[in-house]
């Protein structure tokens, strides 16, 4: 059987546009000789429209478009993800098998995830009943939706043990082919320094998919067709990975992040599981997709980046230039009295290498005015933390001002301009940033990336990042001779601790022994000694982290939506 998998980029809350894309892809699949066409989960309404799913108008539009799609089908089935109201007022997350102008059967999602970024029971009702099989071209076809595939605790150990395994259920009923429609956001595995490993580290989504699909196919002796979406919605990035895995573990699959029709054939031989992209390569594609999609879907067309001559702002500017085009990215240097000439030279060099417009705005001018206002009230005051934060806030103010400045609009050719946040996860976790200063922005590209991954991404970007930026010691330059690691601690040690706490979700009392998997020698001793301070910083900076722009999820446990810590808990 030739199965076409529709790896499409649905738009949230736009059933008509999604329906048209499904219709066009269905017709393309027919022209390619498909015997069955499978789309991703919630392909009509988009995954996941969150509280918009409570809107009666959107619900009606999804139903209307789903019924229209059913009406355009011929003898070749179109199996697509949609939803319909359940008796409780929530929705069923469904797969409609449509054929010959009507709905032949409906399968409902049985397992609803409620961890990390997922909260599906808020919107959907789980179907407790078994799904009926569908006979088609000599195959007994079982239908499943996304998390139904992840319910086996051996293949996908997770935070929740589900009461049953829908895939095993379908196999027990005699399924010879299983379809799975997914909207599965990608992520890297838990951070560990290069060359290190740990039994508790969470694998990447790529590795988990391989284990799941090959494991189910081999265990039950069935082929599994897997269709997942691509693109990005807010903090989630979907890399696709659609394909067909055969019982012998071989695989038919297209490339990641590509939108289009993926053709597979149950009667053809597969190939050994292909090499997966490296971490930095996947990260570059994922963050670039997230940046481009969020700008487009939020109606934004150009970006402003504060260029400091440091690694974070350089990587953000490079990713923006790559994703949006250099003509749509403005780099702005914002010196004060403590900014070195090296910083200005590197910022200018970064803009030149990327081919982006560049401005220099004197942040010392508004800082001087703010300092004088305080001096008038407190004549005996001395330079201190307030002044450091003032400088950062003045920089943020100037960046935000640039987005609404007509001269900037003329320079970038659009009025739809946003500031991109340049902070990373290591800083955000420990509160090493200034609220309303370097904490501003429409969203954070690097907000779920520890500092080590920012450096890895910089190396992946190659010549787009000048050597001087890569080799420079990170510094905020808010006081004389300041460096990040002197104020905080060595990033190598900090990232090892945060990788265990935030990305592997290990308990604090296990971290001292866990660190031996990540570090050795004096670095291990220093990291263990720093643990009480890191724990305190992580807890005490939560109110600041909550106010950061949302970040794109790239770790097993999203640092934004996936971390929900009460501000008032003991």
matplotlib code that plots the C-alpha trace (Angstrom):
import matplotlib.pyplot as plt

x = [0.0, 1.3, 0.8, 1.2, 2.0, 1.1, 3.8, 2.2, 2.4, -1.0, -2.0, -3.6, -7.3, -7.5, -9.5, -10.2, -6.5, -5.6, -8.4, -7.2, -3.6, -5.0, -7.0, -4.1, -1.8, -4.5, -4.7, -0.9, -0.8, -3.4, -1.3, 1.7, -0.3, -1.2, -3.6, -4.1, -3.4, -2.7, -2.3, -1.1, -3.0, -5.5, -4.6, -7.8, -7.8, -4.0, -2.2, -2.8, -5.1, -5.4, -8.2, -9.4, -10.7, -13.5, -14.7, -18.0, -17.2, -13.9, -15.5, -18.2, -15.5, -13.5, -16.6, -17.6, -14.2, -13.8, -17.2, -16.1, -12.9, -14.9, -17.0, -14.1, -12.7, -12.9, -12.0, -8.6, -9.1, -8.0, -7.4, -7.0, -6.8, -9.7, -11.9, -15.6, -17.6, -17.9, -20.8, -18.8, -18.3, -14.7, -13.7, -12.8, -9.4, -10.2, -9.0, -11.6, -11.3, -13.0, -13.7, -16.1, -17.5, -18.2, -16.9, -16.3, -15.1, -13.9, -11.1, -10.6, -7.4, -7.3, -4.2, -4.0, -0.6, -0.5, 3.2, 5.8, 4.1, 1.0, -2.3, -4.7, -7.3, -8.1, -9.6, -10.1, -11.9, -10.0, -11.9, -12.0, -13.2, -11.2, -10.8, -12.3, -10.1, -10.7, -10.3, -8.5, -6.7, -6.1, -4.8, -6.5, -5.7, -5.6, -5.9, -4.1, -3.4, 0.0, 0.3, -1.4, 2.0, 3.8, 1.9, 4.4, 6.5, 9.4, 9.7, 8.9, 9.5, 8.0, 6.7, 3.3, 2.3, -0.7, -3.3, -3.1, -1.2, -3.4, -0.9, -0.8, -4.7, -4.8, -2.3, -4.3, -7.4, -5.4, -4.1, -1.6, -0.9, -1.1, -1.5, -0.4, -1.3, 1.0, 1.8, 5.0, 7.3, 11.0, 13.7, 17.3, 18.3, 19.4, 22.5, 25.8, 29.3, 30.7, 31.9, 30.0, 27.0, 24.6, 21.9, 19.4, 19.8, 16.6, 17.1, 16.3, 12.9, 14.7, 16.1, 12.7, 10.8, 13.3, 12.9, 9.1, 8.4, 11.0, 9.9, 6.2, 6.8, 9.1, 7.0, 3.7, 5.0, 3.2, 4.2, 3.5, 2.9, 3.7, 2.6, 3.7, 3.5, 6.3, 6.6, 6.3, 3.6, 4.6, 7.2, 6.9, 8.8, 7.8, 10.5, 8.2, 10.0, 7.1, 7.7, 6.9, 8.7, 8.6, 8.6, 12.2, 13.1, 13.9, 12.4, 11.1, 11.3, 11.8, 14.1, 13.3, 11.7, 10.5, 6.8, 5.2, 4.0, 6.1, 5.5, 5.9, 5.1, 4.4, 5.4, 8.8, 12.0, 13.0, 16.5, 18.5, 17.5, 19.2, 21.7, 20.1, 21.2, 23.8, 22.7, 23.9, 22.6, 19.2, 19.3, 20.0, 17.1, 14.7, 15.5, 15.5, 12.1, 10.8, 12.0, 10.7, 7.3, 6.7, 7.6, 5.3, 2.4, 2.5, 2.5, 6.1, 8.5, 11.7, 13.9, 16.0, 18.9, 21.1, 24.7, 27.1, 30.0, 29.2, 28.2, 24.5, 23.6, 25.8, 24.1, 20.7, 21.6, 23.1, 20.0, 17.7, 19.7, 19.6, 15.9, 14.5, 17.1, 19.9, 17.9, 15.2, 17.6, 18.9, 21.9, 22.3, 25.3, 24.4, 27.6, 27.9, 31.0, 31.9, 31.7, 35.1, 36.3, 36.6, 32.9, 32.0, 34.5, 33.1, 29.5, 30.3, 32.3, 29.3, 27.0, 29.4, 29.9, 26.1, 25.4, 22.8, 22.2, 24.0, 23.4, 25.2, 23.0, 24.6, 22.9, 25.1, 22.9, 19.6, 21.7, 23.2, 19.8, 18.4, 21.4, 21.0, 17.4, 18.4, 21.3, 18.8, 16.9, 19.8, 22.9, 25.2, 24.5, 27.4, 27.6, 26.2, 23.8, 21.1, 23.4, 24.3, 20.6, 19.9, 22.4, 20.7, 17.3, 18.4, 19.6, 16.3, 14.4, 16.4, 15.9, 12.1, 12.1, 13.8, 11.0, 8.5, 10.9, 10.0, 13.6, 14.0, 10.8, 12.3, 15.6, 13.9, 11.1, 8.3, 6.6, 6.2, 9.4, 10.1, 13.1, 14.5, 15.6, 19.2, 19.3, 20.2, 18.9, 22.0, 21.4, 17.6, 17.8, 20.0, 18.5, 21.6, 19.8, 18.0, 14.2, 13.0, 16.6, 18.2, 15.0, 12.9, 11.9, 9.0, 10.4, 13.7, 15.4, 18.0, 15.8, 15.9, 19.6, 22.3, 25.4, 27.3, 24.6, 24.9, 28.6, 27.9, 25.3, 27.9, 30.4, 27.7, 27.0, 30.7, 31.9, 28.8, 30.3, 33.7, 36.5, 36.8, 33.3, 33.8, 37.0, 35.9, 35.1, 31.4, 30.7, 27.8, 30.1, 28.0, 30.9, 34.7, 36.4, 33.2, 33.0, 30.0, 31.9, 33.5, 30.0, 28.3, 30.6, 32.3, 29.6, 30.9, 30.2, 26.9, 25.6, 26.4, 24.4, 21.5, 21.5, 20.8, 18.3, 16.3, 16.7, 17.0, 14.7, 16.8, 16.1, 18.5, 19.8, 20.9, 22.8, 26.1, 26.6, 25.1, 27.7, 30.4, 28.8, 29.4, 32.6, 35.8, 38.8, 38.8, 35.9, 33.7, 34.8, 34.1, 30.6, 29.7, 30.7, 28.6, 25.4, 23.8, 24.3, 22.9, 19.8, 19.2, 19.6, 17.2, 14.5, 14.9, 15.0, 11.7, 9.7, 12.2, 12.1, 8.3, 8.5, 10.9, 9.6, 8.6, 11.3, 11.4, 11.4, 14.5, 15.1, 13.2, 11.5, 10.7, 12.1, 9.1, 5.7, 7.2, 8.3, 5.5, 6.9, 4.7, 6.2, 5.0, 5.9, 8.3]
y = [0.0, 3.4, 5.8, 9.6, 11.4, 15.1, 16.9, 20.3, 23.6, 24.2, 27.7, 28.0, 29.0, 29.1, 26.1, 27.4, 27.9, 24.6, 22.9, 24.3, 23.1, 19.6, 19.6, 20.6, 18.1, 15.3, 16.1, 16.0, 12.7, 11.3, 12.4, 10.6, 7.4, 7.2, 4.5, 6.2, 9.7, 10.6, 14.0, 15.2, 15.5, 18.5, 19.4, 21.4, 23.6, 23.5, 22.1, 23.5, 26.5, 26.4, 28.5, 29.5, 26.0, 27.2, 29.7, 28.5, 30.2, 28.4, 25.1, 25.6, 26.6, 23.4, 21.3, 23.0, 22.7, 19.1, 18.2, 20.0, 18.0, 14.8, 15.8, 16.2, 12.7, 9.9, 6.2, 7.0, 7.7, 10.9, 10.5, 13.8, 15.2, 17.3, 17.7, 17.8, 18.5, 15.9, 15.6, 17.2, 20.5, 19.6, 18.2, 14.9, 14.9, 12.8, 11.2, 11.2, 8.5, 10.1, 8.3, 8.6, 11.9, 11.0, 10.0, 6.3, 6.1, 8.3, 7.4, 9.4, 10.0, 7.8, 9.1, 12.8, 14.2, 16.5, 17.2, 19.7, 22.0, 19.7, 20.3, 18.5, 17.4, 21.1, 20.9, 17.3, 14.2, 10.9, 8.1, 5.1, 2.7, 0.6, 1.9, -0.2, -1.4, -0.4, -2.8, -1.3, -3.0, -6.2, -4.5, -4.2, -0.6, 0.7, 4.4, 6.3, 9.9, 11.2, 10.3, 7.0, 6.0, 7.0, 5.0, 2.0, 2.5, 0.4, 2.2, 5.7, 6.0, 9.3, 11.1, 9.5, 5.8, 5.3, 2.6, 0.9, 0.9, 1.8, 0.5, -2.9, -2.8, -2.3, -5.1, -7.5, -6.8, -8.0, -4.7, -5.3, -1.6, 1.2, 4.9, 7.5, 11.2, 13.4, 17.0, 16.2, 19.1, 18.3, 18.8, 17.9, 15.6, 16.7, 18.8, 17.1, 18.4, 16.9, 13.3, 12.7, 10.4, 9.7, 7.0, 9.6, 11.9, 12.4, 11.4, 13.7, 13.5, 12.1, 9.2, 8.7, 8.5, 5.9, 3.8, 4.0, 3.4, 0.6, -0.9, -1.0, -2.3, -5.1, -6.1, -6.3, -7.3, -4.4, -1.4, 2.0, 5.1, 8.2, 11.7, 14.7, 18.4, 20.9, 24.6, 26.5, 27.8, 30.2, 28.2, 24.9, 23.8, 20.8, 19.1, 16.6, 13.3, 11.7, 8.2, 4.5, 2.0, -1.6, -4.6, -5.3, -1.9, -0.3, 3.1, 5.2, 8.9, 12.3, 15.1, 17.0, 20.5, 20.1, 20.8, 18.6, 15.1, 12.2, 9.0, 5.6, 2.0, -0.9, -3.4, -1.7, -2.3, 0.3, 1.5, 1.4, 4.2, 7.3, 9.3, 12.0, 15.6, 16.6, 18.6, 21.9, 21.3, 20.4, 23.4, 25.8, 24.4, 24.4, 27.9, 29.3, 27.8, 29.1, 32.6, 32.8, 31.2, 33.4, 36.6, 35.6, 34.3, 37.3, 39.7, 40.9, 41.5, 42.9, 42.6, 44.9, 43.2, 44.9, 44.1, 44.0, 42.2, 39.2, 35.7, 35.8, 38.9, 37.8, 34.4, 36.0, 38.5, 35.8, 33.6, 36.5, 37.5, 33.8, 33.4, 36.8, 38.2, 40.6, 43.6, 43.0, 43.0, 46.1, 45.7, 48.5, 49.1, 50.8, 52.0, 53.6, 54.8, 51.2, 49.9, 49.0, 49.9, 46.1, 45.7, 48.4, 47.1, 43.5, 44.7, 46.7, 43.7, 41.4, 43.7, 43.9, 40.1, 39.6, 42.4, 43.9, 47.7, 49.0, 51.9, 53.2, 54.9, 56.5, 54.8, 56.9, 60.0, 58.6, 56.9, 60.2, 61.8, 58.9, 59.0, 62.8, 62.3, 60.0, 62.2, 65.1, 63.0, 61.1, 63.5, 61.0, 58.1, 56.2, 54.2, 50.7, 48.0, 50.6, 52.3, 48.9, 48.2, 51.7, 51.2, 48.0, 49.6, 52.6, 50.2, 48.4, 51.7, 52.7, 49.4, 49.6, 53.2, 52.1, 49.8, 52.7, 55.2, 56.3, 56.4, 52.7, 51.8, 53.4, 51.6, 48.2, 48.8, 48.0, 49.3, 45.8, 45.7, 43.8, 43.6, 40.1, 39.0, 37.8, 36.1, 32.5, 29.9, 29.9, 33.6, 33.4, 30.5, 32.4, 35.8, 37.2, 39.7, 43.0, 43.2, 45.8, 46.0, 43.0, 41.1, 42.8, 41.5, 40.0, 36.5, 34.8, 32.6, 31.3, 31.3, 27.5, 27.2, 26.9, 28.9, 25.9, 25.3, 29.0, 28.4, 25.2, 27.0, 29.8, 27.2, 25.7, 29.1, 29.2, 32.4, 34.2, 34.7, 36.5, 34.7, 37.7, 37.2, 33.4, 33.9, 36.8, 36.3, 37.1, 40.4, 42.7, 45.7, 47.5, 48.3, 48.4, 45.1, 43.1, 39.5, 37.2, 34.3, 36.4, 37.7, 34.3, 31.3, 29.4, 28.6, 25.0, 24.3, 26.2, 24.5, 21.1, 21.8, 23.4, 20.5, 18.1, 20.2, 21.6, 19.3, 15.9, 16.9, 15.3, 16.0, 18.5, 15.8, 13.7, 16.5, 16.2, 12.6, 13.2, 15.9, 13.1, 12.1, 15.6, 16.9, 15.6, 16.9, 20.4, 21.5, 18.8, 20.0, 23.6, 22.8, 20.8, 23.7, 26.1, 24.0, 25.9, 29.2, 27.9, 26.4, 29.7, 31.7, 29.3, 29.7, 33.4, 34.5, 32.8, 36.1, 37.5, 34.5, 34.7, 38.1, 37.2, 36.9, 33.4, 31.2, 28.4, 24.9, 22.9, 20.9, 17.9, 20.1, 23.5, 26.3, 28.5, 26.8, 23.5, 25.0, 26.1, 27.0, 29.0, 32.3, 31.9, 28.3, 27.7]
z = [0.0, -1.0, 1.9, 1.5, 4.7, 4.8, 6.7, 6.7, 8.7, 10.1, 11.3, 14.7, 14.6, 10.7, 9.6, 6.2, 5.3, 6.8, 5.0, 1.7, 2.4, 3.2, 0.0, -2.2, -0.5, -0.9, -4.6, -4.9, -3.2, -5.6, -8.5, -6.9, -6.8, -3.1, -1.9, 1.5, 2.7, 6.3, 7.9, 11.3, 14.5, 14.7, 11.1, 10.6, 13.7, 14.3, 17.3, 19.8, 19.7, 23.5, 25.0, 21.5, 21.4, 23.8, 21.2, 19.7, 16.4, 16.0, 16.9, 14.2, 11.6, 12.4, 12.0, 8.8, 7.2, 8.3, 6.7, 3.5, 3.3, 3.8, 0.8, -1.6, -1.1, -3.6, -3.4, -1.9, 1.9, 3.4, 7.2, 8.9, 12.4, 13.7, 16.7, 17.7, 20.8, 23.5, 26.0, 28.8, 26.9, 26.1, 22.7, 21.2, 19.5, 16.5, 13.3, 10.5, 7.9, 4.9, 1.6, -1.3, -0.2, 3.4, 6.8, 7.0, 10.6, 13.4, 15.9, 19.1, 21.0, 24.1, 25.9, 26.8, 27.9, 31.0, 31.6, 30.4, 27.9, 27.6, 29.3, 26.9, 29.5, 29.8, 26.3, 25.4, 26.6, 26.5, 24.7, 27.1, 24.4, 21.9, 18.4, 15.6, 12.8, 9.2, 6.3, 3.3, 0.4, 2.3, 5.4, 8.8, 9.7, 13.3, 14.0, 16.8, 17.7, 18.9, 22.7, 22.1, 20.7, 23.9, 26.4, 26.6, 29.8, 28.4, 25.1, 26.4, 30.1, 31.3, 34.3, 34.0, 33.8, 31.6, 32.4, 29.0, 25.7, 22.7, 20.2, 21.9, 21.9, 18.2, 17.6, 19.8, 17.6, 14.6, 13.1, 10.3, 9.7, 12.3, 11.5, 14.0, 13.4, 15.6, 16.4, 18.3, 19.2, 18.9, 21.5, 22.3, 25.1, 28.6, 28.5, 29.4, 28.6, 25.3, 25.7, 28.9, 29.5, 32.3, 32.8, 34.0, 31.1, 29.0, 25.3, 22.4, 20.7, 17.7, 19.7, 21.5, 18.2, 16.9, 20.0, 20.0, 16.3, 15.9, 19.2, 18.5, 14.9, 16.0, 19.1, 17.2, 13.8, 12.1, 9.9, 11.5, 9.4, 11.3, 10.2, 12.1, 11.4, 10.8, 11.7, 14.9, 17.2, 20.0, 22.1, 20.2, 17.2, 15.1, 13.0, 11.2, 11.1, 9.2, 7.8, 7.7, 9.9, 9.0, 11.3, 10.6, 11.9, 8.5, 7.7, 4.9, 5.7, 4.2, 5.6, 8.8, 8.7, 5.1, 4.4, 1.8, 0.9, 2.1, 0.0, 1.6, 0.5, 2.8, 0.1, -0.6, 1.4, 3.9, 4.6, 7.9, 10.2, 8.7, 10.6, 12.7, 12.5, 15.1, 18.1, 16.9, 13.4, 14.7, 17.0, 14.2, 12.1, 15.0, 16.3, 12.8, 12.1, 15.4, 14.8, 11.2, 12.0, 15.1, 13.2, 10.3, 12.4, 14.7, 11.8, 12.4, 9.6, 10.9, 14.1, 16.2, 18.1, 20.7, 19.6, 22.6, 20.9, 23.0, 22.0, 22.8, 20.8, 17.9, 17.7, 17.8, 15.1, 12.9, 13.3, 12.5, 9.4, 8.3, 8.9, 8.0, 5.6, 6.5, 5.2, 7.9, 10.9, 12.6, 14.9, 17.5, 19.8, 23.0, 24.8, 28.2, 30.0, 30.8, 27.3, 25.9, 22.4, 21.8, 22.4, 19.9, 17.3, 17.6, 17.4, 14.2, 12.8, 13.6, 11.6, 8.7, 8.5, 8.5, 6.1, 8.4, 9.0, 12.1, 14.5, 17.6, 20.2, 23.3, 26.3, 28.5, 27.9, 29.4, 32.1, 33.2, 33.4, 35.5, 37.8, 38.3, 39.2, 42.0, 43.1, 43.5, 46.1, 47.6, 47.5, 49.3, 47.1, 45.5, 42.3, 42.8, 41.6, 40.9, 38.4, 36.8, 36.3, 35.1, 32.2, 31.1, 31.4, 29.3, 26.7, 26.7, 26.5, 23.4, 21.7, 22.3, 21.1, 17.8, 16.9, 16.6, 15.1, 11.5, 10.5, 11.5, 9.6, 6.5, 7.0, 7.4, 4.9, 7.4, 10.5, 11.9, 14.0, 17.2, 19.6, 19.9, 23.4, 23.5, 26.9, 27.5, 29.9, 32.2, 32.9, 33.2, 35.6, 38.0, 37.6, 36.0, 33.9, 34.5, 34.5, 31.9, 30.6, 28.8, 29.8, 27.1, 23.7, 21.7, 22.4, 23.2, 20.7, 23.2, 26.3, 26.6, 25.6, 28.3, 27.6, 26.3, 23.7, 22.6, 22.0, 20.1, 17.9, 17.3, 16.0, 13.8, 12.3, 11.2, 9.5, 10.6, 14.0, 14.1, 15.9, 18.3, 19.5, 20.0, 22.0, 24.2, 27.9, 28.4, 30.2, 30.8, 31.1, 33.7, 35.9, 35.6, 34.8, 35.0, 33.7, 33.9, 35.3, 38.1, 39.0, 38.7, 38.4, 35.5, 32.9, 32.4, 36.1, 36.1, 33.0, 34.4, 37.5, 35.5, 33.0, 35.9, 37.7, 34.8, 31.8, 33.6, 36.5, 39.2, 42.8, 44.6, 47.0, 44.0, 42.3, 44.2, 43.0, 39.6, 38.9, 38.7, 35.3, 34.0, 35.6, 37.1, 39.1, 40.5, 38.4, 40.1, 43.5, 42.7, 41.3, 44.4, 46.6, 44.5, 44.8, 47.7, 45.9, 42.6, 44.4, 46.1, 42.8, 41.0, 43.7, 44.3, 40.7, 39.8, 39.9, 37.4, 35.1, 34.9, 33.4, 30.5, 27.0, 26.0, 24.7, 22.1, 23.6, 22.7, 25.9, 27.3, 29.9, 28.4, 30.6, 29.9, 29.8, 31.1, 34.4, 36.6, 40.1, 42.5, 43.6, 47.1, 48.0, 50.9]

ax = plt.figure().add_subplot(projection="3d")
ax.plot(x, y, z, "-o")
ax.set_aspect("equal")
plt.show()
